[in-house]
Amino acid sequence: MSALRVVVVASRGFSPFHFSVPLMVFGKAMPQEGLFQVDIAAERPGVIASDNGLSIHVGHGLESLANADIVIVPFWQHPDEQPSAALSHALIQAWQRGAEVVGLCLGAYVLAYTGLLDHRRAATHWEFEQDFAARFPQIRLDNNALYTRDERLITSAGTAAGIDCCLHIVRDHYGAAIANRVARRMVVPPYREGGQAQFIERVVPDSTRDSQINDLIDFLRHNLDKPHDIASLARFVSMSRRTLTRHFSRATGMTPGEWLNVERLRRSQELLETTDHSIETVASLAGYQSPISFRQRFKARFNVSPSEWRRTFRGPDAQF
């Protein structure tokens, strides 16, 4: 069996980390030779500088994509920058003749601009999800996935998720045993549970332009562990339930119930990361009526259990 040819596309201002991920996974970390052949290509061969002073010399142009089995765009400088017609054409032709086309992190924007991802599932870095969704409403953006695959079009979330994505490609072609050996050589997990939702900073407004809603938010933050309903909250601000819901949604973009759920989850994250409280105590302090309902809501939102979250952010020796 001949080696699968991987072509990594270099672009100006590239990130050395993003760029090195496919070079390492399909190259030096391989436990045996002859599985992948890795080449680097650029639209304009020659010396290409990175974003931090490093530079590489690229000897191949885009014509090398014509016989690639896997084409990887590991980085893209800015969402506003569209790929050239030459790069777009080369990627489209590669996919049309049967190659896998991969966009790691913001590399997903390049695939999106070509139209290849239209009406398909894709992922990108969580910080750019709103921008991506607004630019490409025809693409089914998965806000939680570490990587996605849709008919030989593969995209990943940000930075380290590129490792997960490349290991997935190895696993898909050569099986779990080879992928696991690569992961061990790189000292990374062969497969990570959960998605990128566990790494997203969910911003809940500290204050709004509505003083009454600000007072209510301050009260709720100091009383998350107590039960609340729309009737009691309406009485607190001397509004009807309908008026409160309208004012709260206008001020925060969420209903009171949605806000409470987000804030309670955020509080539970802090407790899991900074204390040795039991899961039952964390649930109570965050305002959940039972540990079961807490675990269910946490798992539904982050795709990992509270215990797995604590282990991820505090290490294997964390107390439970």
N, C-alpha and C positions, 0 to 999 in steps of 0.2 A: 504494500500500500504506500503510495507516494505521500509526501508531506503536504498538508494543507497550507496554502500560501496566504499569509496575513500581510496586508499592506496598511501601515499606519500613516495617516495624512498629517504632515507637519504644517503649521500655520504660524505666521509672524506673531510674536509676543506670547508664544505658547507657555503653558505652565509645566515646569519640569516634572512635578509629581504626576499630574494627569497623563503626561506623555510617556512617562516611564512605566506606568501600570501595564499596558499591553505588551511592552517590550520585555518586561520581567516575567509576566504570567506565561506568555507564549514562547519566551526565549530561555533566559538563564535559569528560571525556576523549573523548567521541564525536567522530569526525572529520567528521560531518555531522549536520544536524538531521533530525528526523522519524523516527528509528529507534526510540527509546524515549521515553516520557513518564514521568517519575519523580515520585511523590507520597509524602508521609510520612503515616502514620496512627498513631493510638494508641487504646487502649481508652478513655482519658479525655482528649480533646483539651484543649489548653492548654499551659502551661509545664511542660516536663519537664527535670529536672536530670540531668546526667551523673554519672559516678563521680569527677570531678575538678573540679567547680565550674562547668563550662560548662552552658548550658541552651539549649533550643530551644523555639520556639512551634509547636505542631502544631495545624493547623486541621481535620484530617479525623479522623473516628472509624472504627470497624471496618466501618461500612457501605460504605466505599470499597473494601473487598476484593471486593465483589460483582461488580465489573466489571474486575478486574485480570487481566492475562495472566500476571504473575509476582508472587508474594508472597514477600517476603524477611524472615526473622527474623534480623537480623545479630548478635544478642547475647542472652545471658540471664544474669541476675545470679548464680544459684546452682543447682546440680543439684537441691537439695532443694525448690526452689520450683516448684510445678506451675502451669501457665497457668490462667487463669480459664476457667470454662465458656463465657463469651462469646467469648474469643479462640480456644479450641479449636474451638468451633462454626463460627466464621468461617473458620478455616483448612480445616476439613474440607469445608465447603460450597464454598470456592474450588477445592479439588482435585477435588471431585466434578463440578463443572461444566466442568473442563478446564484450569484454571490450573496452572502450575508452582508448587510450594511449596518454598521454599528455607530451610534452617537453616544458618547459618554458625557455625562454632565451637560454643559451647554452645547456640546456637540449635537444634542437632540435638535437644537434650533436649525442646524444646517440641514438635517434630514427633513425638518418641517418646511423650510423654505423651498426645498426641491419639489414638494408636493407628494413625496413618497409616503408620508405618514397620514395623508388625508383619509379620514374615516377609519383610522386604525388607533390602537392603543399605544400610549407612549408615556415616558417618565422623564423628568428633569429635576434639577435641584429645587428643593422646596421654596427657597427664597424667590424663585422666579416663576412659581406656578401661576400666580395671577396674571403676570405679563404674558406668559406662554398661552394661557387659556384665552386671553383677550385677543392676541395676535392670530391664533390658529383655532377658532371655535369649531372647525370641522374635525379636529383631532380629539380623540377620547383620552384626555390626560388623566393618568392615575396618580393622585396626589400622595399615595402611601407607598407605592411599590419601590423597592430598591432597584429593580430593573424590570423591563418588559420585553416580550418577544411577540411579534405579530407578523407572520409570513415572511420570515428572513429579515425583518427589520427589528433591530434590537436597540433599546435605549436604556440609560441608567440615570439614577439620581446623582447627587453631587459627590465629588471627591472620592472618598474611600469606597463608595458604592460601585465605582468602576472596577474595583477588585472583585466584588461579588459578581458583577456582570461577566467579567472575563472568565472567572472560574465556572460560571454557568455554561459558557460556550465550550470550555474544555470538557465539562461533564457531559454536555450534549453530544459531543463528537466521540469522546473516548471513554466515557463512563466515570462513575463516582470514584473508583480506585485511583485513577490517574489524577483527577481533580483534587482528591484528598492529599495525595503526595505533594502536589504543587503547593497546596495550602500549608502543609506542614513545613515545607522548605521556606516558605515566606513567613511562617509563624503567624498565621491568620486563621480564623475559623473557616472551614470549608463551606459552611452555609450558616447564614445568620437568620435567626428567627425574627419575625416582626418586619415592619417596614420603616420608611423614613419618618413616619408620623411621630415616632418616639424621640426624634431629634429636632423637631420643629419647635421654635419658640412661638407659642400662641400668645399674642398680645391682647390682654384684656384692658380696656381703658381705665386709667387711674382716676380720671375725672372727665367730666363733660361740661358743656356750656349750660346745663340745666342744674341749678343749685339744689333743687329738691331731689333730683335723681342722684346728684353727688352725695347728698346726705344719706340717701337710701343705700347707695353702694358702700359708703363707709360703715354704715350699720351692719350690712350683710357680711362684709369682710371680717368684722369683729364678732360675728355670731354665725359663722358657717356651720358650726356643730349643732345648731338648733334647727328644728323643722320650720319651714316657711311655706306659705301658700299665697296665692294672688290676693285673697281677701285680707289677710293680715298685713301684707305689704301695702295694699291700697289704704288701709287705715293708718299706717305709719306716716304716709305722705298726704293724708287727707284728700285722697282722690277716689273717684270711682274705679272699679277694676278696668273698665274699658279705657278710661283716660290714662291710667297708669301704664297700661300695656302700650298705648300709643306714644306716650312721652318716653318711656324706657326704650322702645325700639328706635325712635328717632334719635335718641341721645347715644345709644350704644351699638345699634345695628343688630341687636338681639332681643328676644323676649326675656322677661325676668327668669323664666325657667331655663332657657338656654344659657344665660349668663351664669346662673348658679351652677349649672353642670360644668361649664368650662372652668369656673373659679374653684370649684371643689376638686376637680381633677388636677388643677395646677397646685392646689394646696397639698393634695395627696402626693404629688411628685416631690415636692419640697420635703415632706415628712419622710418619704421613702429614701431620699438621697442624703438627708442630714441627721436622721435620728435612728435609734435602734428599736423604736416602737414596733410592737407586733402588728400584723396586718389588720387584726381586729381593732386595735387602738387607732391606727391610721384611718380606718374607715369611719370610726366614731368621730374623731377630731375633724375630719373633712366633711362631716354632715350626712353620712350615709346611714340609712336605717338599719342595715345589716351588712356583714362582711360579704355575703353572697351577692347582694346588689352592687356593692362596690367593685368586686372582682369582675362582674359581668360588664359594668359600664367601662371599667378601665381596659379590659380586654377588647371590647368593641371599638374603643377609640384608638388604642395604640397597638393592637394586635399582639401584645405580650401581656403576661400576667403581672400583677404588682411585685411578686417575688422575682420574676425575671428582670423587671425594671430595676429593682434594687441591686441585683447581682451585676447588671450592666454598668450602673453608675457608681457603685461602691466597691465592686470587685467580689471575687469568690468567697472572701472571708466575712462578708456582711452578715449581720445577725438577722434572724427572722423570728 
